[in-house]
Amino acid sequence: MKRVAFKMILDEGQKVEYKRRHDEIWPELKQLLKEAGISEYSIFLDEDTNTLFAFQKVSGEEGSQNLGETEIVKKWWAFMADIMKTNPDNSPVSVKLEEVFFME
């Protein structure tokens, strides 16, 4: 199992809405993530910079950001595009982060 981390940028003042939408994550999206081997998926917010920090464990080669060819992920990205920084295809602007320390 590998660990994947990345960051994204939330628009100013959208913390409550972002949390609400994720509290109500679509069951079919959650199922897709699990089927893709993604577990222990957490997103944290640095309110000083509006930076979202995401962490997930992945049993396969790809993380959640690599599921963009599926219709449900495209729909989710479009749903989230009004409250965060996105690319032209509505995917979140995200930067993979390199793990530099791990302790079990």
C-alpha distances in whole Angstrom, upper triangle without the diagonal:
4,7,10,13,17,20,23,27,28,32,34,35,32,30,32,32,28,27,29,28,24,26,27,24,25,24,23,21,19,19,18,15,13,14,12,9,10,10,11,13,16,19,21,25,27,30,32,30,29,26,23,20,16,13,10,6,6,5,8,9,11,11,14,17,17,18,21,23,23,26,25,23,26,28,26,26,30,30,28,30,33,31,29,29,28,29,32,29,29,25,24,25,22,21,17,17,16,14,17,16,13,15,13
4,7,10,13,17,20,24,26,29,32,33,30,28,30,30,26,26,28,27,23,25,27,24,25,24,24,21,19,20,18,15,15,16,13,10,10,10,11,12,15,17,19,22,24,28,29,27,26,23,20,17,14,11,8,6,5,6,8,8,10,10,13,15,15,17,20,22,22,26,24,22,25,27,24,24,28,28,27,28,31,29,27,27,26,26,29,27,26,23,22,22,19,17,14,13,12,11,14,13,11,14,13
4,7,10,14,17,21,22,26,28,29,27,25,27,27,23,23,26,24,21,23,25,22,24,23,23,20,18,19,18,15,15,17,14,12,10,10,9,10,11,14,15,19,20,24,25,24,23,19,17,13,11,7,6,5,6,9,11,11,11,9,12,13,14,17,19,22,22,25,23,21,24,26,23,22,26,26,24,26,28,26,24,24,24,24,27,26,25,21,20,20,16,15,11,10,10,8,12,11,10,12,12
4,7,11,14,17,19,23,25,27,24,23,25,25,21,21,24,22,19,21,23,20,22,22,22,19,17,19,17,14,15,17,14,12,10,11,10,9,11,12,14,17,18,22,23,21,20,16,14,11,8,6,5,6,7,10,11,10,9,7,9,10,12,14,17,19,20,23,21,18,21,23,20,19,23,24,21,22,25,23,20,20,20,21,24,22,21,17,16,16,12,11,8,8,8,8,12,13,12,15,16
4,7,10,14,16,20,22,24,22,20,22,22,19,19,22,21,18,20,22,20,22,23,23,19,18,20,19,15,17,19,16,15,12,12,11,10,9,9,11,13,15,18,19,17,16,13,10,7,5,4,7,9,10,14,15,14,12,9,10,10,13,15,17,20,21,23,22,18,21,23,20,18,22,22,19,20,23,21,18,17,18,19,22,21,20,16,14,14,10,9,6,5,7,8,11,12,12,15,17
4,7,11,13,17,19,21,19,18,21,21,17,18,21,19,17,20,22,19,22,23,23,19,19,21,19,16,18,20,17,17,14,15,14,11,11,9,11,12,13,16,17,15,14,10,8,6,5,7,9,12,13,17,17,15,13,10,10,9,12,15,16,19,20,22,21,17,19,21,18,16,19,20,17,17,20,18,15,14,14,15,19,18,17,13,11,10,6,5,4,5,8,10,13,15,16,19,20
4,7,10,13,16,18,16,15,18,18,15,16,19,18,16,19,21,19,22,24,24,20,20,23,21,18,21,23,20,20,17,17,16,13,12,9,9,10,10,13,14,11,10,7,5,5,6,9,12,15,16,20,20,19,16,13,13,11,14,17,17,20,21,23,21,18,19,20,17,15,18,19,15,15,17,15,12,11,12,14,18,18,16,13,9,8,5,5,7,7,11,13,15,17,18,21,23
4,7,10,13,15,13,13,16,16,12,14,17,16,15,18,20,18,20,23,23,19,19,22,21,18,21,23,21,21,18,19,18,14,13,10,10,9,11,12,14,11,9,6,5,7,8,11,14,18,19,22,22,21,18,14,13,11,15,16,16,19,20,21,20,16,17,18,15,13,15,16,12,12,14,11,8,7,9,11,15,15,13,10,7,6,5,7,9,11,15,16,19,21,22,25,26
4,7,9,12,11,11,14,14,11,14,17,16,15,19,20,19,21,24,25,21,22,25,24,21,24,26,24,25,21,22,21,17,15,12,11,9,10,10,11,8,6,5,6,9,11,15,17,21,22,26,26,24,21,18,16,14,18,19,18,22,23,23,21,18,18,19,16,14,15,15,12,11,12,9,6,6,9,12,15,16,13,12,8,7,8,10,13,14,18,20,22,23,25,27,29
4,6,8,7,8,11,10,8,11,14,13,13,16,18,17,20,23,24,20,21,24,24,21,24,27,25,26,22,23,21,18,15,12,11,8,10,9,11,9,5,6,7,10,12,16,19,22,24,27,28,27,23,20,18,16,20,20,19,23,23,23,21,18,18,18,15,13,14,14,10,10,10,6,4,6,10,13,16,17,13,13,9,10,11,13,16,17,21,22,25,26,27,29,30
4,6,6,8,11,10,10,13,15,14,15,18,19,19,22,25,26,23,24,27,26,24,28,30,28,29,26,26,25,21,19,15,14,11,12,11,12,10,7,9,10,14,16,20,22,26,27,31,31,30,26,23,21,19,23,23,21,25,25,24,23,20,19,19,17,14,15,14,11,10,8,5,5,7,10,14,16,17,14,14,11,12,14,16,19,20,24,26,28,29,30,33,34
4,6,8,11,11,11,14,15,16,17,19,21,21,24,27,29,26,26,30,29,27,30,33,31,32,28,28,27,23,20,17,15,12,12,9,10,9,7,10,12,16,18,22,25,28,30,34,34,33,30,26,24,22,26,26,25,28,29,28,26,23,23,23,20,18,18,17,14,13,11,8,9,10,14,17,20,21,18,18,15,15,17,19,22,22,26,28,29,30,31,34,35
4,6,8,9,10,12,13,14,16,17,19,20,23,26,28,25,26,29,29,27,30,33,32,32,29,28,26,23,20,17,15,12,12,9,11,11,9,12,13,17,19,22,25,29,31,34,35,34,31,28,25,24,28,28,26,30,29,28,26,24,24,23,20,19,19,17,14,14,12,9,10,13,16,20,22,23,19,20,17,18,19,21,24,25,28,29,31,32,33,34,36
4,6,5,6,9,10,11,12,14,16,16,19,23,24,21,22,26,26,24,27,29,28,29,26,25,24,20,18,14,14,11,12,10,13,12,9,12,12,15,17,20,22,26,28,31,32,31,28,25,22,21,24,24,23,26,26,25,22,20,21,19,16,15,16,14,11,12,9,6,8,11,14,18,20,21,17,17,15,16,17,20,22,23,27,28,30,31,31,33,34
4,6,5,6,9,10,11,12,14,15,19,22,23,21,21,24,25,23,25,28,27,27,24,23,21,18,15,12,11,8,10,8,12,12,8,11,10,13,15,18,20,24,26,30,31,30,27,23,21,21,24,24,24,27,26,26,23,21,22,20,17,17,18,15,12,14,13,9,10,13,16,20,22,22,19,18,16,17,17,20,22,22,25,26,28,28,29,30,31
4,6,5,6,9,10,10,12,14,18,20,23,21,20,24,25,23,25,28,28,28,25,24,22,19,16,14,13,11,13,12,15,15,12,14,13,16,17,20,22,25,28,31,32,32,29,25,22,23,26,25,25,28,27,26,23,21,22,21,17,18,18,15,13,15,14,10,13,16,19,22,24,24,20,20,18,20,20,23,25,25,28,29,31,31,31,32,33
4,5,5,6,9,10,11,12,15,18,20,18,19,22,23,22,24,27,26,27,24,23,22,19,17,14,14,13,15,14,17,17,13,15,14,17,17,20,22,25,27,30,31,31,28,24,21,21,24,23,22,25,24,23,20,19,19,17,14,15,15,12,10,12,10,8,11,14,16,20,22,21,17,18,16,18,19,22,24,25,29,29,32,32,32,33,34
4,5,5,6,9,10,11,14,17,18,16,16,20,20,18,21,24,23,24,20,20,19,15,13,11,11,10,13,13,16,15,11,12,10,13,13,16,18,22,23,27,27,27,24,20,17,17,21,20,19,23,22,21,18,16,17,16,12,12,13,11,8,11,10,7,9,12,14,18,20,19,15,15,13,15,16,19,20,22,25,26,28,29,28,30,31
4,6,5,6,9,10,13,16,18,16,15,19,20,18,20,23,23,23,20,19,17,14,12,10,10,10,13,13,17,17,13,14,11,13,13,16,17,21,23,26,27,28,24,21,18,19,22,21,21,25,23,22,19,18,19,18,14,15,16,13,11,14,14,11,12,16,17,21,23,22,19,18,16,18,18,21,22,22,25,26,28,28,27,29,29
4,5,5,6,9,12,15,17,16,15,19,20,19,21,24,24,25,21,20,19,16,15,13,14,14,17,16,20,20,16,17,15,17,17,19,20,23,25,28,29,30,26,23,20,21,24,22,22,25,23,22,18,18,19,17,14,15,16,12,11,15,14,12,14,18,19,22,24,23,19,19,18,20,21,23,25,26,29,29,32,32,31,32,32
4,5,5,6,9,12,14,12,13,16,17,16,19,21,21,22,19,19,18,15,14,13,14,14,18,18,21,20,17,17,14,17,16,18,19,22,23,26,26,27,24,20,17,18,21,19,19,21,19,18,15,14,15,13,10,12,13,9,8,12,12,11,12,16,16,20,21,20,16,16,15,18,19,22,23,24,28,28,31,31,31,32,32
4,5,5,8,11,13,11,10,14,15,14,16,18,19,19,16,15,14,12,11,10,12,13,17,17,21,20,16,16,13,14,13,15,15,18,20,22,23,24,21,18,14,16,19,17,18,21,19,18,15,13,16,14,10,12,14,11,10,14,14,12,13,16,17,20,22,20,17,16,15,18,17,20,21,22,25,25,28,28,27,28,28
4,6,9,11,14,13,11,15,17,15,17,20,20,21,18,16,15,13,12,12,13,15,18,18,22,22,19,19,16,17,15,17,17,20,21,24,25,27,24,20,17,19,22,20,21,24,21,21,17,17,19,17,14,16,17,14,13,17,17,15,17,20,21,24,26,24,21,20,18,21,21,23,24,25,28,27,30,30,28,29,29
4,6,9,12,11,10,13,15,15,16,19,20,21,18,17,17,15,15,14,17,18,21,21,25,25,21,21,18,19,18,19,19,21,22,25,26,27,24,21,18,19,22,20,20,22,20,18,15,15,17,15,12,15,16,12,13,16,17,16,17,21,21,24,25,23,20,19,19,22,22,25,25,27,30,30,33,33,31,32,31
4,6,9,7,7,10,12,11,13,16,16,17,15,15,15,12,13,13,16,17,21,22,25,24,21,20,17,18,16,17,16,18,19,21,22,23,20,17,14,16,18,16,17,19,16,15,11,12,14,12,9,12,14,11,11,15,16,15,16,19,19,21,23,20,17,17,16,20,20,22,23,24,27,27,31,31,29,30,30
4,5,5,6,9,10,11,13,14,16,17,15,16,17,15,16,16,19,21,25,25,29,27,24,23,20,21,18,19,18,20,20,22,22,24,21,18,15,17,18,15,16,17,14,13,9,10,13,11,9,12,14,11,12,16,18,17,18,21,20,22,23,20,18,17,18,21,21,24,24,26,29,30,33,33,32,33,32
4,5,5,6,9,10,11,12,14,16,14,15,16,15,17,18,21,23,27,28,31,30,27,26,22,22,20,20,18,19,19,20,21,23,20,18,15,18,19,16,17,18,15,14,10,12,15,13,12,15,17,15,16,19,21,21,22,24,23,25,26,23,21,20,20,24,23,26,26,28,30,30,33,33,31,32,31
4,5,5,6,9,10,10,12,15,14,15,17,16,18,19,23,25,28,29,33,31,28,26,23,23,20,20,18,19,18,19,19,21,18,17,14,16,17,13,14,15,11,11,8,10,13,11,11,14,16,14,16,19,21,22,22,24,22,23,24,21,19,18,19,23,23,25,25,27,30,30,34,34,32,33,32
4,5,5,6,9,10,11,13,11,13,15,13,15,16,19,21,25,26,29,28,24,23,19,20,16,17,15,16,16,17,17,19,16,14,10,13,13,10,12,13,10,10,6,7,10,10,8,11,13,12,13,16,19,19,19,20,19,20,21,18,16,15,16,19,19,22,21,24,26,26,30,30,29,30,30
4,5,5,6,9,10,11,9,10,12,10,13,14,18,20,24,26,29,28,24,23,19,19,15,15,13,14,14,16,16,18,16,13,11,14,15,12,14,16,13,13,10,10,14,13,11,14,16,15,15,19,21,20,20,22,21,22,24,21,19,17,18,21,20,22,21,23,25,25,29,29,27,28,27
4,5,5,6,9,10,10,11,13,13,16,18,21,24,28,29,32,31,28,26,22,22,18,18,15,15,14,15,15,18,16,14,12,15,15,13,15,16,13,13,11,12,15,15,13,16,19,18,18,21,24,24,23,25,24,25,26,23,21,19,20,23,22,24,23,25,27,27,30,30,28,29,28
4,5,5,6,9,9,11,14,13,16,18,21,24,27,29,32,30,27,25,22,21,17,17,14,14,13,14,13,15,13,11,9,12,12,9,12,12,9,11,8,9,12,13,12,14,17,17,17,20,23,23,22,23,21,22,23,20,19,17,18,21,20,22,21,23,25,25,29,29,28,29,28
4,5,5,7,5,8,11,9,13,14,18,21,24,26,29,27,25,22,19,18,14,13,10,11,10,11,11,13,11,9,7,10,11,9,12,13,11,13,11,10,13,14,12,14,17,17,17,19,22,22,21,22,20,21,23,20,18,16,16,19,17,19,18,20,22,22,25,26,24,25,24
4,5,5,5,6,10,10,13,16,20,23,26,28,31,30,27,25,21,20,16,14,11,10,9,10,11,14,12,11,10,14,14,12,15,16,14,16,14,13,17,18,16,18,21,20,20,23,26,25,24,25,24,25,27,24,22,20,20,23,21,22,20,22,23,23,26,26,24,25,23
4,5,7,10,13,13,17,19,23,26,29,32,34,33,30,27,24,22,19,17,14,13,11,10,10,13,12,11,11,14,13,11,15,15,13,15,13,13,17,18,17,19,22,22,22,24,27,27,26,27,25,25,27,24,23,20,21,24,22,24,22,23,25,24,28,28,26,27,26
4,6,9,13,12,16,18,22,24,27,30,33,31,28,25,22,20,17,15,12,11,8,8,7,9,8,8,8,11,10,9,12,13,12,14,13,12,16,17,16,17,21,21,21,23,26,26,24,25,23,23,25,21,21,18,19,21,19,20,18,20,21,21,25,25,24,25,24
4,6,10,11,15,17,21,24,27,30,32,30,28,25,22,20,16,14,10,8,5,5,6,9,9,8,9,13,12,12,15,16,15,18,16,15,19,20,19,20,23,23,23,25,28,27,25,26,25,25,27,24,23,20,21,22,20,21,18,19,20,20,23,23,21,22,21
4,7,7,11,13,17,20,23,26,28,27,24,22,18,16,12,10,6,6,5,7,8,10,9,7,7,11,11,11,14,16,15,18,16,14,18,19,17,18,21,21,20,22,25,24,22,23,22,23,25,23,21,18,18,20,17,18,16,17,18,17,21,21,19,20,19
4,5,9,12,16,19,22,25,28,26,24,21,18,16,12,9,6,5,6,8,11,13,12,10,10,14,15,14,18,20,18,21,18,17,20,21,18,20,23,22,21,24,26,25,23,24,24,25,28,25,24,20,20,22,19,20,17,18,19,18,21,20,18,18,17
4,6,10,13,16,19,22,25,24,22,20,16,14,10,8,5,6,9,11,14,16,15,12,12,15,17,17,20,22,21,23,20,18,22,23,19,20,24,23,21,24,26,24,22,24,24,26,29,27,24,21,20,21,19,19,17,17,18,16,19,18,16,16,15
4,7,10,14,17,20,22,21,19,16,13,11,7,6,4,7,9,12,14,15,13,10,9,12,14,15,17,20,19,20,18,16,19,19,16,17,20,19,17,20,22,20,19,20,20,22,25,23,21,18,16,18,15,16,15,15,17,16,19,19,17,18,18
4,7,10,13,16,19,18,16,14,10,8,6,5,6,10,12,16,18,18,16,13,12,14,17,17,19,22,21,22,20,17,20,21,17,17,21,19,17,19,21,18,17,19,20,22,25,24,21,18,16,17,15,16,15,14,17,16,19,18,17,18,18
4,7,10,13,15,15,12,10,6,5,4,6,9,12,15,18,20,20,17,14,12,13,17,17,18,22,21,22,19,17,19,19,16,16,19,17,14,17,18,15,14,15,17,19,23,22,19,16,13,15,13,14,14,14,16,16,19,19,18,20,20
4,7,9,12,12,10,8,6,5,6,9,12,15,18,22,23,23,21,17,16,16,20,21,22,25,25,26,23,20,22,22,19,18,21,19,16,18,19,16,14,16,18,21,24,24,21,18,15,16,14,15,15,14,17,16,18,18,18,20,21
4,6,9,9,6,6,5,6,9,12,15,19,21,25,26,26,23,19,18,18,22,22,23,26,26,27,24,21,23,23,19,18,21,19,16,17,17,14,12,14,17,20,23,23,20,18,15,15,14,15,16,15,18,18,20,20,21,22,24
4,6,6,6,5,6,8,11,14,17,21,24,27,28,28,25,22,21,20,24,25,25,29,29,30,27,24,26,26,22,21,23,22,18,19,19,15,14,15,18,21,25,25,22,20,17,16,15,15,17,15,18,18,20,20,21,23,25
4,5,5,7,9,11,14,17,21,24,27,30,32,31,28,25,23,22,26,27,27,31,31,31,28,26,27,26,23,22,23,22,18,19,18,14,14,15,19,22,25,26,23,21,18,18,17,18,20,19,22,22,23,24,25,26,28
4,6,8,11,13,16,19,23,26,29,33,33,32,30,27,25,24,28,29,29,33,33,33,31,28,29,29,26,24,26,24,21,21,20,17,15,16,20,23,26,27,24,23,19,18,18,18,20,19,22,23,23,24,25,27,29
4,5,9,11,15,18,21,25,27,31,31,30,27,24,23,22,25,27,26,30,30,31,29,26,26,27,24,21,23,22,19,18,18,15,13,13,16,19,23,24,21,20,16,15,15,15,17,17,20,21,22,23,25,27,29
4,6,10,13,16,20,23,25,29,30,28,26,22,20,19,23,24,23,27,27,28,26,23,23,23,20,18,20,19,15,15,15,11,9,10,14,17,20,21,18,17,14,13,13,14,17,17,20,21,23,24,25,27,29
4,6,10,13,17,20,22,26,26,25,22,19,18,16,20,22,21,25,26,26,24,21,22,22,19,17,19,19,15,15,16,13,10,10,13,16,20,20,18,16,12,11,10,11,13,13,16,17,19,20,22,24,26
4,6,10,13,17,19,23,23,22,20,16,15,14,18,19,19,23,23,24,21,18,20,20,17,15,18,17,13,14,15,12,10,11,13,16,19,19,16,14,11,11,9,10,12,12,15,16,19,20,20,22,24
4,7,10,14,16,20,21,20,18,14,13,13,17,18,19,23,23,24,22,19,21,22,18,17,20,19,16,17,19,16,13,14,15,18,21,21,18,16,12,12,10,10,10,9,12,13,15,16,16,19,20
4,7,10,13,16,17,17,14,11,10,11,14,15,17,20,20,22,20,16,19,20,16,15,19,18,15,17,19,16,14,15,16,18,21,20,18,15,12,13,10,10,10,9,12,13,16,16,16,18,19
4,7,10,13,15,15,13,10,10,11,14,16,18,21,21,23,21,18,20,22,18,18,22,21,18,20,23,20,18,18,19,21,24,23,21,17,15,16,12,12,10,10,11,11,14,14,13,15,16
4,6,10,12,12,11,8,8,11,13,14,17,20,19,21,19,17,20,21,18,18,22,21,19,21,24,22,20,20,20,22,25,23,21,18,16,17,14,14,12,12,13,12,16,15,14,16,16
4,7,9,11,10,8,10,13,14,15,18,20,20,23,21,18,22,23,20,21,25,24,22,25,27,25,23,24,23,24,27,25,24,20,19,20,17,17,14,14,14,13,16,15,13,15,14
4,6,7,7,6,9,11,12,13,16,18,18,21,19,17,20,22,20,20,24,24,23,25,28,26,24,24,23,24,26,24,23,20,19,20,17,17,14,15,15,14,18,18,16,17,17
4,7,8,9,12,14,14,14,18,19,19,22,21,19,22,24,22,23,27,27,26,28,31,30,28,28,27,27,29,27,26,22,22,24,21,20,17,18,18,17,20,20,17,19,18
4,6,8,11,13,11,12,16,17,17,20,20,18,21,23,22,22,26,26,25,27,30,29,27,27,25,25,27,24,24,21,21,22,20,19,16,18,18,17,21,21,20,21,21
4,7,10,11,9,11,15,16,17,20,20,18,20,23,22,21,25,26,25,26,29,29,26,25,24,23,25,23,23,19,20,20,18,17,14,16,15,16,19,20,19,22,22
4,7,8,6,8,11,13,14,17,17,14,17,19,18,18,21,22,21,22,26,25,23,22,20,19,22,19,19,16,16,17,15,15,12,14,15,16,20,21,20,23,23
4,6,6,7,10,13,13,16,15,12,15,18,16,15,19,20,18,20,23,22,19,19,18,18,20,18,17,14,14,15,12,13,10,13,14,15,19,20,19,21,21
4,5,6,8,11,11,14,12,9,12,14,12,12,15,16,15,16,20,19,17,17,15,16,18,16,15,11,11,13,11,13,12,14,16,17,21,22,21,23,23
4,6,7,10,11,13,13,9,11,14,12,10,14,15,14,15,18,17,15,14,12,12,15,13,12,8,9,10,8,10,10,13,15,17,21,22,22,25,25
4,6,8,10,13,13,10,11,14,13,12,16,18,17,17,21,21,18,17,15,14,16,13,14,10,11,13,11,13,12,15,17,19,22,24,24,26,27
4,6,6,9,9,7,9,12,11,11,14,16,15,16,20,20,18,18,15,15,16,13,13,10,12,14,14,16,15,18,20,22,25,27,26,29,29
4,5,8,9,6,6,10,10,9,11,14,14,14,18,18,17,16,13,12,13,9,10,7,10,13,13,15,16,19,22,23,27,29,29,31,32
4,7,9,7,7,11,12,11,13,16,16,16,20,21,20,19,16,15,14,11,12,11,14,16,16,19,19,22,24,26,30,32,31,34,34
4,6,5,6,9,10,11,13,14,16,17,20,21,20,20,17,17,17,13,13,12,15,18,18,21,21,24,26,28,31,33,32,34,34
4,6,5,6,9,10,11,12,14,15,18,20,20,20,17,17,16,12,13,12,15,19,19,22,23,26,29,30,34,35,35,37,37
4,5,5,6,9,10,10,12,14,17,18,18,19,17,17,17,14,13,12,15,18,19,22,22,25,28,29,33,34,33,35,34
4,5,5,6,9,10,10,12,15,16,15,16,14,14,15,11,10,9,11,14,15,18,18,21,24,26,29,31,30,32,32
4,5,5,6,9,10,10,14,15,15,15,12,12,12,8,8,8,11,14,15,19,20,23,26,28,31,33,32,35,35
4,5,5,6,9,10,13,14,15,16,13,14,14,11,9,10,12,16,17,21,22,25,28,30,34,35,34,37,37
4,5,5,6,9,11,12,12,14,12,14,14,12,9,9,10,14,15,19,20,23,26,27,31,32,31,33,33
4,5,5,6,9,10,10,11,8,10,11,8,5,5,7,11,12,16,18,21,24,26,29,31,30,33,33
4,5,5,8,10,11,12,9,11,10,8,6,8,10,13,15,19,21,24,27,29,33,34,34,37,37
4,6,7,9,10,12,11,13,14,12,9,10,11,15,17,20,22,25,28,30,33,34,34,36,36
4,6,6,7,9,9,12,13,12,8,9,8,12,14,17,19,22,25,27,30,31,31,33,34
4,6,6,7,6,9,10,9,6,8,7,10,13,17,19,22,25,28,31,32,32,35,36
4,6,8,9,12,12,13,9,11,11,13,16,19,22,24,28,30,33,34,35,37,38
4,7,9,13,14,15,11,12,10,12,14,18,20,22,26,28,30,31,32,34,35
4,6,10,12,13,10,10,7,8,11,14,17,19,22,24,27,28,29,32,33
4,7,10,11,9,9,6,6,9,12,15,17,21,24,26,28,29,32,33
4,7,8,5,5,4,5,8,12,15,18,21,24,27,29,30,33,34
4,5,5,5,6,6,9,12,15,18,22,25,27,30,31,34,36
4,5,7,9,10,13,16,19,22,25,28,31,34,35,38,39
4,6,9,10,13,16,18,22,25,28,31,33,34,37,38
4,6,9,11,15,17,21,24,27,30,32,32,35,36
4,6,8,12,14,17,21,23,26,28,29,32,32
4,6,9,12,15,18,21,24,26,26,29,30
4,7,10,13,17,19,22,24,26,29,30
4,7,9,13,16,18,21,22,25,27
4,6,10,13,15,18,19,23,25
4,7,10,13,15,16,20,22
4,6,9,12,13,17,19
4,6,9,11,15,17
4,6,7,11,14
4,7,11,14
4,7,10
4,7
4
